[in-house]
Amino acid sequence: MKLQHIAAAVALAVTGTANAAIDNFTTGNGSLFLVAYDNAGGSFTQTASLFDLGFNLNDIAGVTGNGTTGALGTLAQAGTNVVWNFNTNTVTVNGTVQSIGTNAWSANFAKLVANSDAGQIKWTVGAGDSAGVGAETRYLITGQPTAAQLTSQNASNTGNLSGTNTLFGATIINKGTLSTADNGGWTFAAAVDGANTATNGYVIDSTIFGTNWKTRNVLGSSIVLDGASQNLWLADGLGNEKRVGDALVATPGFLNNSTTLVFNSAAGTLTMSTAAAIPEPSTYAMALVGLALAGVVARRRRA
């Protein structure tokens, strides 16, 4: 079941999950997820988390968005800023707290941080639709591709992202708070939980996340370190990709002038921001004409 939420201050409607389980790709509207892990070396090399972010693919891509039309959902609209706070279990959209269910992230987030080396947490955000709109499956993936990498994200690679659906299978879905909260999380830490097997829920297991998501997302820098920025792309099974939230003009603070994601473990936040729309020159011209007319009217009234 989906809940409709209204951020009154900005008149923005968004949709979140309320099914006490992470939605997999076969629903046609998979949950937006965050995977964060430390396997970069150092003291902790087998720590990984999966968080259900409380929204779904359609909230960003829209019901019909694809790799050609791009994202059409409410969370990808110009001027939208979404902040997930894993310490306080809250989500805000343009500064307004969203009531999207029971968020239960804090304990698993604390476990991730406690069992990771400083500066070595890698992360990515995604969502999937293996049912598709017509013949097109759809996936939200992160990356900063070169022209060659963009070409390599072809129909075969994108289609095989569907294999990650096993990430939400029995080995993960009953872990942590994923099965008990609307928007839950799970952290596996070898230092605490033992061997790094899929049975124990190590989400970076090569047969689950590594092979089917990390390897098949070839958009470049798809997995980045804590604190780095990422863009979000909407890719479809026909081999088309379009960056989410492209702005018409250069906007300071936004990676590639597009929707920008930043994960900050020290602050306990994930932030997704889309630049505000900049009026076209013709809009400015019309505004100036309107002001001029208003001035004429005012002078005539005074006369």
Order of alpha helices (4+ residues) and beta strands (2+ residues): beta-beta-beta-beta-alpha-beta-beta-beta-alpha-beta-beta-alpha-alpha-alpha-beta-alpha-beta-beta-beta-beta-beta-alpha
